[in-house]
């Protein structure tokens, strides 16, 4: 990627990306939201994926 992009200004990943879009702390807020929703909807998520043979 070096030489193709201005890495500090054109490539943002994970925390750097989400905090750039949503402001400081946005990445950690998203992680918290995903965790809470995942816990709340665990049964529905498990039911959905039980339809697939994941072995």
Secondary structure, DSSP 4 states (H G I P E B T S, - for coil): -BTTB-HHHH---THHHHHHHH-TTHHHHHHHHHHHHHHHTHHHHHHHHTTS---
